[in-house]
Each structure stands twice: as C-alpha cells, then as structure tokens.
C-alpha cells in the first residue's frame, strides 16, 4: 500500500513509499483512509526528527475512512462502518492508505456531514473537550453563566472548538483574535467578547468591565502572555495549556492558589489507560453535534488527492502559523 512519510525535519523530506498492510488483532480496526487533517502536532513531530530516517515517519493525527477488517475482540464496529478518529501518537498515523487503530479511540462518522467537515474535527475536539471538562472540571449540565473563560488563540484549531464548547456550556467566553476576519470568526462560533492578543490583554479585559476570569486556556506560546495570565486569573481559578512553558514559572501562580493543568490528547492511548474509551465517546457526541448543526466544522481549506504534493502544501499552510480553522486532504 501507499504511505507518505518524512525522512528528516524538513517539509521537503516527505516521500511516497510502499508499506505492507497490517492485519488488525485484538481491539484494532483496519481503516481505509479517505481523508486526513494536518495539525500543529504533525509539524512539531517532524521538526523533532534529529537524524535522517531510513524508515520514514508517518504522521497524521486525524483520520476518516471505512473499516476494512477488525480484530478478534472488537466490540463496537463492523466491516464497512464509516469512522473517524484522532489517532495514537505511538503508532503510524493517517498519512497512509490504511491505518490500524484501537476501536476505543474511534467513533462512527457523522451520517449527514461531509468527509472534509468531519475529518477536520477529531483532534481539536478531543483536546478542547479534555481541556474544558477534565482539566478545568467544567460541568456543562450546571448553570455556568457566572463563570468567565479567556481562550488565548481563539481562532486557531483548538480555540475554535473550545469557544463553541464553552459557549454551549453556558460560560461567558472571551476569545482572542487579531484581525477583523478572525474576530468575526470567533464571534460566529460563540465568543461573547473578543480581545487582541497582540495588545495588552490586561487593559482590554479590564476595559470590558471584567477584573479577573475563572479560567484561562493557553493555546499559543504562553511566555509572551504569562504576566497577563498571572494578573487576570482569579484566586483559586484554573489555567490549562497545550503548549510549553519555556521562560514562565508555574510558581508565579502560587499566591493565587491557581490550579495548573497540562493537556496532551495522546496521553490516554500512549499509556493504554482505561479512560481512552472516553475519547471514542467524545467523538460519538461530536458526530451527533455536527449532524444536528450544534457544532460547526472549522475546515477552511481542502486539498483533493492523497499525494506528496498536497501533503506538503497542507503542511506549509499550517506551519506558517496564520491558519484560521483547519486544513484537510482528501483521497479524492
């Protein structure tokens, strides 16, 4: 079968090569890939390749396709099912014709939503869901109208979903966006208020009549905003992030007794935790949300044709760092 992989840390190193198709065992599914989405984690993983690889690294942590074969203990899927998923960082990704994936982190694909709109969503939705409902411990079933959340990089991939989910959970959502187009984008997704992360966040939030916020999510480089985060978060509030702290010190949050949490979507699958099945459940809810229109897909660019040229082009768009929404590559 065809596969696409990087042999070093450069975009130009992507090549097409032949790979043997795996046979699924246990709870694994063999999925014929019909669409993928490119995420920042693909970029970071490729850039972390230290030496020239003999076996190319197969990236790709969003996939959509049809189940072609199942392992002997699969419980919830059958051959022919259309599925979507975000993947397992310890295994080869979706940049290949067929992928083997554990059923517990897979869901039935939306029935009424296109491939491109569906495949753009798994990784960012799982990340946003775990941030809000597990790391911030927000209960969407309670009255959250008196709670405020600041989402830094609200127009990005994860931010676009976190904004929607926080709005649906009833919170007052402040999202950051830096251009008129992105301001409109986050407002359309449910942001109540918008501030510009290229300007003083403290002043802007205070000018909105808000002294402190209950929750902050950091979805871009935290260091330029660290003192703003420390100042704006409420005592006993929660700050959660998907990005590193290079110069910032978590101890700065101590005097406010702020809860701090990391989010890495791949943790559950990497360590084969029982809770990895939660990801399949989140994605089943996502499928329903997309089909009902409650959740809006954030796909903004689609490439047709599963080939090296399109993977490189999609990668370059994401790597430029100015994307609003998601980039998808379809097999056809």
VOBA-1610 file (N, C-alpha, C; in pm, whole numbers, padded with zeros to 5 digits, always signed):
BEGIN
Unk+00083-00119+00000Unk+00000+00000+00000Unk+00087+00125+00000Unk+00026+00240-00038Unk+00098+00367-00037Unk+00102+00426+00103Unk+00215+00487+00135Unk+00227+00563+00259Unk+00312+00685+00230Unk+00298+00787+00315Unk+00372+00911+00298Unk+00441+00942+00430Unk+00571+00969+00422Unk+00644+00992+00546Unk+00756+01092+00529Unk+00802+01145+00642Unk+00914+01239+00644Unk+01041+01165+00680Unk+01150+01196+00610Unk+01278+01130+00638Unk+01371+01219+00720Unk+01338+01347+00731Unk+01412+01436+00821Unk+01317+01547+00866Unk+01371+01653+00923Unk+01283+01755+00982Unk+01239+01864+00885Unk+01264+01846+00756Unk+01225+01944+00654Unk+01096+01901+00584Unk+01016+02000+00544Unk+00894+01970+00468Unk+00929+01895+00340Unk+01041+01933+00279Unk+01081+01874+00151Unk+01113+01725+00163Unk+01126+01674+00286Unk+01167+01534+00302Unk+01052+01436+00288Unk+00927+01485+00277Unk+00814+01393+00258Unk+00830+01314+00129Unk+00812+01183+00139Unk+00818+01097+00022Unk+00702+00999+00024Unk+00669+00945-00092Unk+00575+00834-00100Unk+00655+00705-00104Unk+00609+00603-00031Unk+00680+00475-00030Unk+00580+00361-00009Unk+00624+00241-00033Unk+00539+00123-00015Unk+00554+00068+00126Unk+00442+00023+00181Unk+00442-00034+00314Unk+00344-00151+00316Unk+00378-00255+00390Unk+00289-00371+00400Unk+00165-00334+00480Unk+00049-00379+00434Unk-00076-00356+00507Unk-00079-00446+00630Unk-00113-00389+00745Unk-00118-00465+00869Unk-00250-00541+00883Unk-00245-00649+00957Unk-00366-00723+00992Unk-00407-00685+01134Unk-00529-00639+01155Unk-00570-00598+01289Unk-00589-00718+01381Unk-00549-00700+01507Unk-00570-00802+01609Unk-00633-00736+01731Unk-00684-00818+01823Unk-00740-00763+01946Unk-00852-00664+01917Unk-00840-00542+01972Unk-00945-00441+01956Unk-00914-00342+01843Unk-00819-00378+01758Unk-00780-00288+01648Unk-00873-00299+01528Unk-00886-00186+01458Unk-00957-00179+01331Unk-00855-00149+01221Unk-00877-00204+01103Unk-00802-00164+00985Unk-00893-00073+00904Unk-00850+00053+00888Unk-00934+00154+00824Unk-00873+00199+00692Unk-00951+00195+00585Unk-00908+00251+00457Unk-00930+00401+00463Unk-00823+00478+00454Unk-00828+00622+00478Unk-00886+00696+00357Unk-00987+00779+00385Unk-01048+00862+00280Unk-01018+01010+00299Unk-00971+01047+00417Unk-00940+01188+00443Unk-00855+01203+00566Unk-00773+01308+00567Unk-00689+01340+00682Unk-00695+01491+00707Unk-00649+01533+00823Unk-00633+01674+00851Unk-00493+01695+00908Unk-00434+01810+00880Unk-00300+01842+00928Unk-00311+01930+01052Unk-00234+01895+01155Unk-00237+01966+01283Unk-00097+02013+01321Unk-00088+02111+01412Unk+00044+02156+01458Unk+00130+02044+01516Unk+00067+01940+01573Unk+00147+01830+01628Unk+00223+01758+01517Unk+00168+01755+01397Unk+00241+01696+01284Unk+00370+01774+01258Unk+00357+01907+01264Unk+00472+01994+01240Unk+00577+01973+01348Unk+00533+01976+01474Unk+00625+01962+01586Unk+00696+01827+01585Unk+00623+01721+01550Unk+00683+01587+01547Unk+00788+01579+01437Unk+00756+01632+01321Unk+00854+01629+01210Unk+00979+01710+01245Unk+00957+01826+01303Unk+01072+01913+01337Unk+01161+01850+01444Unk+01107+01754+01517Unk+01184+01690+01624Unk+01266+01571+01574Unk+01256+01541+01445Unk+01339+01434+01389Unk+01484+01481+01388Unk+01571+01406+01454Unk+01709+01450+01474Unk+01802+01411+01360Unk+01783+01292+01307Unk+01873+01240+01205Unk+01794+01190+01085Unk+01862+01167+00974Unk+01797+01113+00855Unk+01742+00974+00887Unk+01615+00953+00854Unk+01550+00827+00886Unk+01554+00731+00767Unk+01586+00607+00796Unk+01578+00502+00693Unk+01433+00466+00669Unk+01356+00455+00778Unk+01212+00430+00768Unk+01139+00562+00791Unk+01074+00615+00689Unk+01008+00746+00702Unk+00905+00748+00814Unk+00894+00863+00880Unk+00797+00881+00988Unk+00662+00914+00928Unk+00562+00829+00957Unk+00426+00850+00907Unk+00349+00931+01010Unk+00319+01056+00975Unk+00246+01146+01063Unk+00096+01134+01036Unk+00019+01222+01097Unk-00124+01227+01070Unk-00207+01184+01189Unk-00274+01280+01253Unk-00349+01251+01375Unk-00493+01298+01365Unk-00545+01292+01245Unk-00689+01299+01217Unk-00713+01206+01101Unk-00812+01119+01111Unk-00840+01028+01002Unk-00989+01000+00988Unk-01028+00968+00865Unk-01167+00932+00832Unk-01158+00822+00729Unk-01240+00717+00745Unk-01236+00611+00645Unk-01337+00502+00672Unk-01317+00391+00603Unk-01408+00277+00610Unk-01336+00158+00672Unk-01400+00093+00769Unk-01342-00024+00834Unk-01335-00138+00733Unk-01213-00187+00709Unk-01195-00298+00613Unk-01180-00432+00683Unk-01125-00432+00804Unk-01109-00556+00880Unk-01106-00520+01028Unk-01138-00620+01113Unk-01141-00595+01258Unk-01067-00705+01331Unk-01016-00669+01451Unk-00952-00767+01537Unk-01053-00860+01601Unk-01002-00965+01665Unk-01091-01072+01714Unk-01168-01035+01839Unk-01134-00921+01905Unk-01210-00882+02025Unk-01277-00745+02009Unk-01291-00699+01886Unk-01360-00572+01861Unk-01507-00584+01901Unk-01558-00481+01969Unk-01693-00488+02023Unk-01793-00397+01952Unk-01748-00282+01904Unk-01843-00178+01865Unk-01847-00144+01716Unk-01767-00211+01635Unk-01760-00177+01493Unk-01764-00303+01407Unk-01810-00282+01283Unk-01816-00391+01187Unk-01748-00348+01057Unk-01709-00444+00978Unk-01655-00414+00846Unk-01757-00334+00766Unk-01712-00228+00704Unk-01799-00141+00626Unk-01841-00015+00698Unk-01820-00008+00829Unk-01855+00113+00904Unk-01768+00231+00861Unk-01829+00348+00851Unk-01752+00471+00830Unk-01716+00527+00967Unk-01589+00560+00985Unk-01541+00602+01116Unk-01451+00725+01104Unk-01432+00792+01219Unk-01332+00897+01225Unk-01265+00894+01361Unk-01145+00954+01369Unk-01063+00939+01490Unk-00947+01036+01485Unk-00877+01047+01599Unk-00760+01136+01606Unk-00629+01059+01613Unk-00630+00934+01650Unk-00508+00856+01642Unk-00432+00837+01771Unk-00322+00766+01758Unk-00237+00723+01868Unk-00094+00762+01834Unk-00034+00845+01918Unk+00099+00900+01889Unk+00208+00793+01884Unk+00183+00678+01945Unk+00284+00572+01948Unk+00280+00483+01824Unk+00184+00508+01734Unk+00170+00424+01614Unk+00178+00512+01489Unk+00192+00446+01374Unk+00191+00520+01249Unk+00058+00594+01234Unk+00066+00714+01176Unk-00052+00799+01165Unk-00132+00775+01039Unk-00208+00875+00999Unk-00307+00859+00892Unk-00255+00896+00753Unk-00129+00933+00741Unk-00073+00964+00608Unk-00040+00834+00535Unk-00139+00748+00518Unk-00120+00619+00451Unk-00256+00569+00404Unk-00255+00475+00313Unk-00382+00425+00257Unk-00466+00350+00359Unk-00401+00278+00449Unk-00471+00201+00551Unk-00403+00225+00686Unk-00484+00241+00789Unk-00430+00264+00924Unk-00493+00167+01022Unk-00411+00117+01114Unk-00460+00032+01222Unk-00476+00118+01347Unk-00594+00110+01408Unk-00626+00200+01520Unk-00715+00127+01621Unk-00694+00151+01749Unk-00772+00089+01856Unk-00915+00144+01852Unk-01013+00055+01857Unk-01153+00097+01846Unk-01198+00191+01957Unk-01128+00187+02071Unk-01171+00268+02185Unk-01152+00418+02162Unk-01067+00455+02065Unk-01047+00597+02036Unk-01104+00633+01899Unk-01199+00553+01854Unk-01264+00570+01724Unk-01414+00591+01748Unk-01479+00660+01654Unk-01625+00677+01660Unk-01684+00658+01521Unk-01813+00627+01518Unk-01884+00623+01391Unk-01887+00764+01332Unk-01857+00777+01207Unk-01853+00907+01143Unk-01991+00969+01135Unk-01999+01102+01131Unk-02130+01166+01115Unk-02201+01116+00990Unk-02330+01096+01001Unk-02407+01040+00890Unk-02444+01144+00785Unk-02459+01270+00828Unk-02509+01375+00738Unk-02404+01481+00705Unk-02282+01464+00753Unk-02178+01565+00739Unk-02069+01515+00646Unk-02018+01601+00560Unk-01919+01562+00460Unk-01788+01514+00524Unk-01710+01442+00445Unk-01582+01392+00494Unk-01494+01508+00538Unk-01484+01612+00453Unk-01393+01721+00486Unk-01433+01794+00616Unk-01564+01812+00636Unk-01609+01878+00759Unk-01588+01789+00881Unk-01598+01658+00859Unk-01583+01564+00970Unk-01438+01544+01011Unk-01350+01521+00914Unk-01212+01483+00946Unk-01132+01600+01002Unk-01182+01722+00985Unk-01113+01838+01042Unk-01126+01843+01194Unk-01215+01762+01252Unk-01259+01788+01389Unk-01207+01699+01502Unk-01167+01573+01480Unk-01140+01487+01596Unk-01033+01537+01693Unk-00912+01564+01646Unk-00805+01602+01739Unk-00838+01728+01816Unk-00884+01829+01745Unk-00911+01957+01813Unk-01028+01943+01910Unk-01127+01861+01874Unk-01242+01844+01963Unk-01204+01765+02088Unk-01125+01660+02071Unk-01080+01585+02189Unk-00996+01673+02280Unk-00907+01753+02221Unk-00822+01840+02301Unk-00906+01944+02376Unk-00999+02008+02306Unk-01084+02109+02369Unk-01174+02046+02475Unk-01228+01928+02447Unk-01317+01861+02543Unk-01243+01825+02670Unk-01122+01769+02656Unk-01046+01732+02774Unk-01002+01856+02852Unk-00968+01963+02782Unk-00934+02088+02850Unk-01050+02138+02935Unk-01166+02148+02874Unk-01281+02208+02943Unk-01339+02117+03051Unk-01362+01992+03016Unk-01442+01905+03102Unk-01359+01820+03198Unk-01230+01804+03169Unk-01145+01725+03257Unk-01041+01811+03330Unk-00978+01904+03260Unk-00873+01986+03322Unk-00933+02106+03396Unk-01031+02172+03338Unk-01098+02283+03405Unk-01216+02236+03491Unk-01253+02110+03473Unk-01364+02049+03550Unk-01495+02126+03536Unk-01521+02176+03417Unk-01647+02245+03390Unk-01757+02141+03368Unk-01868+02159+03433Unk-01983+02070+03417Unk-02086+02140+03328Unk-02103+02094+03203Unk-02196+02163+03113Unk-02341+02151+03155Unk-02370+02063+03249Unk-02509+02044+03293Unk-02549+02142+03402Unk-02453+02219+03455Unk-02484+02315+03560Unk-02495+02456+03501Unk-02541+02549+03581Unk-02554+02688+03538Unk-02418+02757+03549Unk-02356+02786+03435Unk-02222+02844+03432Unk-02221+02990+03391Unk-02337+03054+03397Unk-02346+03191+03346Unk-02261+03291+03425Unk-02227+03257+03547Unk-02145+03348+03627Unk-01996+03316+03618Unk-01960+03225+03526Unk-01821+03187+03506Unk-01769+03246+03374Unk-01644+03294+03378Unk-01583+03356+03260Unk-01456+03281+03222Unk-01437+03257+03092Unk-01318+03190+03042Unk-01250+03277+02937Unk-01118+03286+02945Unk-01037+03353+02844Unk-00965+03247+02762Unk-00988+03247+02631Unk-00925+03150+02542Unk-00824+03224+02456Unk-00696+03200+02482Unk-00589+03268+02409Unk-00560+03189+02282Unk-00575+03255+02170Unk-00571+03197+02035Unk-00705+03131+02002Unk-00808+03210+02016Unk-00944+03159+01997Unk-00977+03121+01854Unk-00903+03176+01756Unk-00935+03147+01616Unk-00857+03028+01560Unk-00769+02969+01640Unk-00692+02854+01595Unk-00776+02727+01596Unk-00710+02616+01567Unk-00782+02489+01557Unk-00853+02450+01685Unk-00779+02439+01795Unk-00838+02401+01923Unk-00926+02514+01976Unk-00879+02638+01961Unk-00955+02753+02011Unk-01093+02764+01949Unk-01104+02731+01822Unk-01232+02739+01753Unk-01333+02640+01810Unk-01286+02526+01858Unk-01375+02427+01918Unk-01400+02460+02065Unk-01293+02501+02135Unk-01310+02538+02276Unk-01410+02652+02291Unk-01406+02747+02198Unk-01501+02858+02202Unk-01644+02807+02190Unk-01666+02715+02097Unk-01801+02660+02079Unk-01847+02582+02201Unk-01759+02495+02252Unk-01798+02410+02366Unk-01820+02492+02492Unk-01736+02593+02514Unk-01753+02678+02632Unk-01883+02758+02622Unk-01914+02805+02502Unk-02040+02877+02481Unk-02160+02785+02508Unk-02154+02663+02456Unk-02263+02568+02476Unk-02278+02530+02624Unk-02166+02535+02697Unk-02170+02503+02841Unk-02220+02620+02923Unk-02244+02735+02858Unk-02306+02848+02925Unk-02211+02950+02984Unk-02081+02938+02959Unk-01986+03033+03014Unk-01985+03163+02935Unk-01940+03271+02998Unk-01909+03393+02924Unk-01771+03372+02862Unk-01763+03377+02730Unk-01641+03343+02659Unk-01572+03468+02606Unk-01447+03487+02649Unk-01361+03590+02591Unk-01257+03518+02507Unk-01258+03540+02377Unk-01161+03477+02288Unk-01068+03583+02232Unk-00942+03544+02207Unk-00850+03639+02145Unk-00848+03616+01995Unk-00839+03726+01921Unk-00829+03723+01775Unk-00763+03854+01732Unk-00688+03850+01621Unk-00602+03964+01589Unk-00637+04038+01461Unk-00732+03987+01382Unk-00772+04055+01259Unk-00924+04062+01252Unk-00978+04154+01174Unk-01125+04162+01162Unk-01187+04030+01119Unk-01122+03959+01029Unk-01174+03830+00982Unk-01179+03729+01096Unk-01074+03726+01177Unk-01071+03631+01288Unk-01166+03672+01400Unk-01184+03803+01421Unk-01282+03850+01519Unk-01421+03802+01481Unk-01457+03817+01355Unk-01588+03769+01308Unk-01600+03618+01326Unk-01490+03547+01296Unk-01487+03401+01307Unk-01522+03356+01448Unk-01452+03411+01548Unk-01476+03365+01685Unk-01613+03410+01737Unk-01660+03525+01693Unk-01794+03568+01734Unk-01900+03475+01676Unk-01881+03434+01551Unk-01975+03341+01488Unk-01976+03206+01558Unk-01864+03171+01622Unk-01853+03043+01692Unk-01903+03050+01836Unk-01938+03171+01883Unk-01998+03181+02016Unk-01924+03266+02117Unk-01816+03333+02075Unk-01746+03420+02168Unk-01834+03540+02205Unk-01846+03568+02333Unk-01924+03683+02378Unk-01844+03812+02363Unk-01714+03801+02386Unk-01625+03916+02382Unk-01494+03876+02314Unk-01430+03972+02249Unk-01305+03943+02178Unk-01200+04046+02214Unk-01078+03999+02241Unk-00964+04088+02265Unk-00851+04047+02173Unk-00757+04139+02153Unk-00646+04118+02059Unk-00522+04076+02137Unk-00470+03954+02106Unk-00354+03904+02181Unk-00223+03973+02142Unk-00228+04061+02043Unk-00110+04141+02010Unk-00107+04273+02088Unk-00208+04294+02169Unk-00215+04414+02252Unk-00227+04373+02399Unk-00227+04469+02488Unk-00229+04444+02632Unk-00360+04376+02673Unk-00350+04248+02709Unk-00471+04174+02746Unk-00530+04222+02877Unk-00445+04263+02970Unk-00496+04309+03099Unk-00584+04432+03081Unk-00533+04529+03008Unk-00610+04651+02985Unk-00739+04623+02910Unk-00731+04539+02807Unk-00850+04511+02727Unk-00958+04440+02810Unk-00918+04342+02890Unk-01016+04270+02971Unk-01074+04364+03078Unk-00990+04445+03139Unk-01040+04541+03238Unk-01133+04643+03175Unk-01101+04683+03051Unk-01188+04778+02981Unk-01324+04718+02952Unk-01333+04586+02951Unk-01462+04519+02930Unk-01543+04514+03060Unk-01484+04566+03168Unk-01553+04564+03296Unk-01531+04434+03373Unk-01430+04357+03333Unk-01400+04229+03398Unk-01264+04239+03465Unk-01262+04220+03597Unk-01137+04231+03673Unk-01052+04105+03660Unk-01116+03990+03681Unk-01047+03861+03674Unk-01138+03757+03608Unk-01077+03650+03558Unk-01153+03544+03493Unk-01134+03413+03570Unk-01233+03327+03563Unk-01227+03199+03636Unk-01131+03100+03571Unk-01129+03102+03438Unk-01050+03003+03365Unk-00973+03072+03253Unk-00852+03022+03228Unk-00776+03065+03111Unk-00720+02940+03042Unk-00733+02936+02911Unk-00673+02831+02830Unk-00565+02893+02743Unk-00443+02840+02752Unk-00333+02887+02668Unk-00312+02796+02549Unk-00337+02848+02429Unk-00330+02766+02307Unk-00223+02816+02210Unk-00139+02907+02257Unk-00027+02953+02176Unk+00092+02966+02270Unk+00198+03029+02227Unk+00315+03047+02313Unk+00274+03123+02439Unk+00289+03060+02555Unk+00245+03121+02680Unk+00337+03232+02730Unk+00463+03225+02696Unk+00560+03318+02753Unk+00527+03466+02731Unk+00488+03507+02609Unk+00456+03650+02591Unk+00336+03697+02673Unk+00252+03603+02715Unk+00129+03639+02786Unk+00133+03603+02935Unk+00248+03556+02982Unk+00250+03495+03115Unk+00208+03592+03226Unk+00264+03710+03226Unk+00227+03805+03331Unk+00081+03848+03319Unk+00029+03849+03197Unk-00113+03880+03178Unk-00198+03767+03236Unk-00155+03644+03214Unk-00228+03528+03268Unk-00227+03533+03420Unk-00110+03558+03478Unk-00097+03564+03624Unk-00185+03674+03682Unk-00192+03788+03615Unk-00270+03900+03664Unk-00421+03876+03648Unk-00462+03817+03536Unk-00604+03808+03504Unk-00676+03691+03571Unk-00605+03585+03603Unk-00672+03468+03660Unk-00719+03498+03802Unk-00838+03449+03837Unk-00891+03468+03972Unk-00816+03381+04073Unk-00811+03422+04199Unk-00764+03330+04302Unk-00849+03202+04300Unk-00780+03089+04309Unk-00842+02957+04301Unk-00901+02927+04163Unk-00862+03006+04064Unk-00902+02976+03927Unk-00818+02864+03869Unk-00837+02835+03741Unk-00762+02727+03676Unk-00705+02775+03543Unk-00577+02748+03524Unk-00510+02773+03396Unk-00467+02639+03338Unk-00503+02614+03213Unk-00464+02490+03145Unk-00408+02525+03008Unk-00313+02444+02963Unk-00246+02476+02837Unk-00205+02351+02762Unk-00189+02367+02630Unk-00140+02259+02545Unk+00003+02286+02500Unk+00056+02403+02536Unk+00189+02441+02489Unk+00286+02453+02605Unk+00414+02457+02573Unk+00517+02455+02675Unk+00532+02589+02747Unk+00590+02581+02864Unk+00634+02700+02938Unk+00787+02698+02934Unk+00844+02785+02856Unk+00990+02785+02843Unk+01056+02881+02942Unk+01005+03001+02950Unk+01059+03102+03041Unk+00967+03126+03160Unk+00841+03094+03145Unk+00742+03122+03250Unk+00756+03022+03365Unk+00723+03068+03484Unk+00736+02986+03604Unk+00598+02959+03663Unk+00563+02832+03676Unk+00434+02795+03733Unk+00420+02849+03875Unk+00531+02863+03945Unk+00526+02912+04083Unk+00467+03053+04092Unk+00464+03127+03979Unk+00402+03260+03981Unk+00254+03254+04014Unk+00194+03137+03996Unk+00052+03119+04023Unk+00023+03081+04167Unk+00128+03058+04245Unk+00111+03003+04379Unk+00031+03093+04471Unk+00061+03223+04473Unk-00005+03312+04569Unk-00156+03320+04547Unk-00198+03292+04426Unk-00343+03290+04399Unk-00401+03149+04413Unk-00318+03052+04452Unk-00364+02912+04463Unk-00433+02867+04334Unk-00374+02904+04222Unk-00432+02871+04092Unk-00402+02725+04058Unk-00501+02654+04011Unk-00482+02518+03961Unk-00417+02524+03824Unk-00320+02438+03801Unk-00249+02435+03673Unk-00260+02295+03614Unk-00286+02287+03483Unk-00301+02156+03420Unk-00245+02157+03278Unk-00176+02049+03245Unk-00135+02025+03107Unk-00244+01945+03036Unk-00252+01964+02906Unk-00339+01879+02823Unk-00258+01828+02705Unk-00251+01696+02692Unk-00192+01631+02574Unk-00288+01521+02534Unk-00349+01535+02420Unk-00457+01447+02380Unk-00417+01301+02370Unk-00288+01275+02351Unk-00242+01139+02326Unk-00209+01060+02454Unk-00221+01121+02569Unk-00179+01055+02692Unk-00253+00924+02716Unk-00385+00925+02698Unk-00465+00806+02731Unk-00427+00686+02645Unk-00408+00710+02516Unk-00371+00599+02428Unk-00226+00556+02449Unk-00138+00653+02472Unk+00004+00622+02491Unk+00024+00526+02608Unk-00049+00550+02716Unk-00031+00468+02836Unk-00140+00362+02852Unk-00220+00344+02744Unk-00324+00241+02740Unk-00413+00245+02865Unk-00457+00366+02900Unk-00542+00384+03016Unk-00685+00340+02985Unk-00755+00296+03088Unk-00895+00257+03069Unk-00977+00374+03015Unk-00936+00495+03052Unk-01011+00614+03011Unk-00995+00648+02864Unk-00915+00571+02789Unk-00903+00602+02647Unk-01037+00586+02575Unk-01126+00504+02631Unk-01258+00488+02570Unk-01341+00616+02580Unk-01303+00707+02672Unk-01371+00836+02680Unk-01357+00913+02549Unk-01245+00891+02480Unk-01223+00965+02355Unk-01320+00919+02247Unk-01344+00789+02241Unk-01445+00741+02148Unk-01582+00800+02180Unk-01613+00812+02309Unk-01743+00869+02349Unk-01752+01017+02313Unk-01643+01092+02334Unk-01642+01233+02294Unk-01669+01246+02144Unk-01608+01157+02065Unk-01623+01167+01920Unk-01763+01125+01873Unk-01825+01032+01943Unk-01964+00998+01911Unk-02054+01120+01933Unk-02029+01195+02042Unk-02105+01317+02068Unk-02075+01421+01960Unk-01950+01428+01918Unk-01913+01521+01811Unk-01990+01489+01684Unk-01998+01360+01648Unk-02071+01321+01527Unk-02216+01368+01533Unk-02279+01348+01648Unk-02417+01395+01666Unk-02425+01546+01655Unk-02328+01615+01718Unk-02328+01760+01715Unk-02310+01818+01577Unk-02225+01756+01496Unk-02205+01801+01359Unk-02331+01779+01276Unk-02390+01661+01290Unk-02509+01630+01211Unk-02629+01717+01250Unk-02639+01755+01377Unk-02750+01837+01421Unk-02727+01986+01395Unk-02602+02022+01365Unk-02570+02163+01346Unk-02533+02235+01475Unk-02533+02163+01586Unk-02497+02225+01713Unk-02350+02263+01715Unk-02267+02179+01650Unk-02123+02206+01638Unk-02093+02240+01493Unk-02017+02348+01474Unk-01977+02389+01339Unk-01838+02336+01308Unk-01824+02274+01192Unk-01691+02233+01148Unk-01606+02355+01121Unk-01477+02344+01146Unk-01387+02458+01128Unk-01293+02439+01009Unk-01328+02350+00917Unk-01245+02333+00797Unk-01251+02461+00713Unk-01135+02507+00667Unk-01130+02627+00584Unk-01054+02605+00454Unk-00983+02492+00441Unk-00906+02465+00319Unk-00906+02316+00293Unk-00935+02276+00168Unk-00941+02135+00131Unk-00855+02110+00008Unk-00768+02009+00017Unk-00690+01961-00097Unk-00749+01828-00142Unk-00763+01811-00272Unk-00816+01686-00325Unk-00704+01606-00390Unk-00686+01482-00342Unk-00581+01395-00394Unk-00481+01363-00285Unk-00467+01235-00255Unk-00378+01189-00149Unk-00240+01167-00211Unk-00159+01271-00210Unk-00026+01263-00271Unk+00072+01352-00195Unk+00199+01337-00227Unk+00304+01410-00156Unk+00289+01560-00173Unk+00253+01602-00294Unk+00242+01746-00321Unk+00137+01811-00231Unk+00022+01746-00218Unk-00084+01803-00135Unk-00050+01798+00014Unk+00017+01693+00057Unk+00058+01685+00197Unk+00159+01795+00229Unk+00252+01818+00138Unk+00349+01927+00158Unk+00279+02063+00161Unk+00188+02085+00068Unk+00119+02214+00061Unk+00035+02238+00186Unk-00036+02136+00231Unk-00118+02149+00352Unk-00029+02174+00474Unk+00083+02105+00478Unk+00177+02122+00589Unk+00233+02264+00593Unk+00268+02316+00478Unk+00323+02452+00472Unk+00223+02556+00518Unk+00096+02536+00487Unk-00009+02628+00533Unk-00016+02630+00685Unk-00018+02512+00745Unk-00028+02503+00890Unk+00100+02556+00955Unk+00213+02523+00896Unk+00341+02562+00955Unk+00362+02713+00952Unk+00298+02782+00859Unk+00312+02928+00850Unk+00255+02995+00974Unk+00163+02928+01043Unk+00115+02977+01171Unk+00005+03082+01165Unk-00053+03102+01047Unk-00156+03206+01035Unk-00293+03148+01002Unk-00304+03014+01010Unk-00428+02948+00971Unk-00543+02985+01063Unk-00659+03004+01004Unk-00785+03014+01077Unk-00861+02887+01044Unk-00889+02807+01144Unk-00957+02681+01116Unk-00859+02572+01074Unk-00907+02474+00998Unk-00832+02354+00970Unk-00811+02329+00820Unk-00703+02253+00791Unk-00668+02214+00654Unk-00688+02063+00640Unk-00753+02024+00533Unk-00787+01883+00509Unk-00733+01838+00375Unk-00690+01710+00369Unk-00652+01647+00243Unk-00740+01524+00224Unk-00812+01519+00112Unk-00900+01405+00083Unk-00836+01314-00021Unk-00871+01186-00012Unk-00817+01088-00106Unk-00863+01116-00248Unk-00984+01173-00262Unk-01039+01202-00395Unk-01074+01351-00407
//
